Amino acid sequence: MVQVIPEIQANKEQIVTWRRHFHQHPEPSLKEFKTAEKIQEILTDLNVPFEKVGETGTLGTITGTKNDATQSQRERKVLLRADIDALEITEATSHDYPSLNEGIMHACGHDAHNSGLLGAVAYLVSHREQFAGTVLVAFQQAEEIGSGAYQFIESGLLDGVGQVFGMHVDPALPVGTIQAVPGPTMASCDIFTINVIGKSAHVARPHTGVDALAAGANIVTELQNLVSRLLNPLEPAVIGIGKFTSGTRYNIVSNHAKIEGTLRTLSHETRERFLAKIEETAHDIAKVFGATIEFENYPAAAPNINDEDATLRAQRAGAKIVGEANVIKQSQPSMGSDDFADFLTKIPGTYARVGVSSSEETSYGLHHEKFNLDEDVLPIMASFHVEFALDYLNQA
């Protein structure tokens, strides 16, 4: 049986109202201006001071007042994070609060992440006497393009944070379940581009040119062999090529090819090794054809590796809410990614998942145009944030 914090349950209507507002007014990555304004308006109403991070990020601060706290407890800081951006998807749901911004939709549940954390803030600011130390709350922009977490990390505002916690909704899990698993749970995401530079010629005289298309095609083929031949088959990794463009006409040797792909790994070491190997392979194959390459990589997210201590804390916190039997402690890692992982490269922490499905309508996958969730999860999410923060700040 689910047992959320009673005061949070009593505030469910407000949390739902926040969620529906954000759902109706989604904004894409790095353009979450009105979303940030609304968050900052709510924090102001709750008397929570905040700093702006980048153009659309917000970091709030809640300081505890517990009288009998030790000095170490008063110095502790914990970071709670929610992401706020939406996706370029046209909504196809049937509920009565659809997106009002054409072609933009909260199809990944960030509206719930955002409002769930606000529900936790509303509780914590009213119960400062229950904890010492500091709760920082990050409303992070641009998760979908991997451009938000690093802005918080580089801001200098997270100095002294001892643990970081976040969660993601999961339509594959029923409402009333929580998943908190230690170790690697999600893959890194690197988005690379290989530009192959050749020399134009008539196809009847290919020897007078340098065929970038042929070089690029061979690069694409050979990249597929790297994981299968150079990596332990028991360790997951993906090199995926999603786009290959080259040529202007059927009878012209192409002077340029462009390859766009992604690397996904579950360890920092494998990530570094295979990024280097992709560039090396492309260079060597291009050289055979007399071509050259330019390699560019966008590091969208690190591998998400949950700290064991923080994950045990999340499991304890989750059990208080949904019961021990409904806390999932083991699962296969996903090759999807989330830039929450970038926080984990600097601060020990954990990223959990919360079930949101209770019907066919709430079982569509993330990034689906019919994605929706059971709003009973919102008090669970708010309570989960609170229980994690209190467990960390009040430990002996």
Disulfide bonds with the S-S distance in Angstrom:
none
